[in-house]
Amino acid sequence: MTDAATATLIPLAEVDPAMIEALLDRAFGEDRHQRTAYLVRDGVEWLPALSFAVLDEEEMLTGTIQTWPVALSDPQGRRHPMLMVGPVAVVPERHNQGFGQALMAAMASGLDPAAPLPQVLIGDPDYYSRFGFHAGPTQKWDLPGPFERHRLLVRTDNPAVLPEHGTLGPWR
Ligand SMILES: CC(C)(COP(=O)(O)OP(=O)(O)OC[C@H]1O[C@@H](n2cnc3c(N)ncnc32)[C@H](O)[C@@H]1OP(=O)(O)O)[C@@H](O)C(=O)NCCC(=O)NCCS
């Protein structure tokens, strides 16, 4: 069986939106819109420069990653811009073949190397820790809906810039 080494990464903007939605329904279920992550990015559009699709060796849509502009509002009312990564989704029959890793690498390569914004996501720490995401700095952050605290993860080169307290929401 071939794997992600033979895959093709393309901008997500080149993919039919209906195919993206169908893939996400398969990965997360059709009730996925109720999830708190959707409230965090409510009303904003994903960023084309940081959102990708991966096609397999037969050019079938195999996975997607989206990145959104969000902000952490601190108790003083200051808004700290951040990037929300996700959903990251790979079709079930191609799990554990490197497609998720390829999508994460594509996203990371699109970040401004001089001034990357902190990246947040809600996901399994056992998977995302390999990409440098950790729950440590988010322990006193809040979201606009229910969430599991150990799954609220952030990645930054400089954790000192992160507020200790704050609520994540869309960047407007
Ligand atoms: C999570 C997901 C994106 C990973 O993509 P993938 O292409 O299957 O994974 P990769 O091939 O990049 O990585 C495989 C490795 O990650 C591990 N892994 C995969 N999913 C994991 C998870 N949820 N928790 C912990 N480890 C995980 C595998 O055991 C494997 O480990 P190894 O390298 O030590 O053998 C994919 O499984 C998926 O789409 N899941 C359903 C949707 C989802 O939960 N998305 C994440 C929330 S945004």
The ligand as an ORCA input file, in Angstrom:
! r2SCAN-3c Opt
* xyz 0 1
  C      -6.319     12.530     13.950
  C      -6.008     12.338     12.456
  C      -6.120     13.673     11.744
  C      -4.581     11.774     12.340
  O      -4.230     11.650     10.977
  P      -3.536     10.314     10.427
  O      -3.168     10.560      9.014
  O      -4.432      9.153     10.706
  O      -2.255     10.180     11.366
  P      -0.707     10.209     10.956
  O      -0.481      9.144      9.929
  O      -0.276     11.583     10.664
  O      -0.020      9.785     12.329
  C      -0.065      8.459     12.745
  C       0.442      8.346     14.174
  O      -0.417      9.135     15.016
  C      -1.040      8.309     15.976
  N      -2.417      8.791     16.144
  C      -3.340      8.939     15.191
  N      -4.477      9.437     15.729
  C      -4.233      9.590     17.049
  C      -5.006     10.052     18.129
  N      -6.274     10.464     17.980
  N      -4.416     10.091     19.359
  C      -3.140      9.681     19.545
  N      -2.357      9.243     18.539
  C      -2.906      9.183     17.306
  C      -0.968      6.895     15.411
  O      -1.009      5.926     16.427
  C       0.389      6.937     14.721
  O       1.411      6.822     15.684
  P       2.882      6.268     15.307
  O       3.488      7.275     14.361
  O       3.586      6.225     16.627
  O       2.656      4.940     14.675
  C      -6.958     11.301     11.823
  O      -6.860     10.093     12.526
  C      -8.417     11.716     11.786
  O      -8.856     12.327     10.804
  N      -9.196     11.384     12.824
  C     -10.625     11.729     12.867
  C     -10.837     13.211     13.012
  C     -10.122     13.807     14.205
  O     -10.225     13.284     15.321
  N      -9.391     14.921     13.987
  C      -8.621     15.603     15.012
  C      -9.360     16.685     15.739
  S      -9.291     18.254     14.896
*
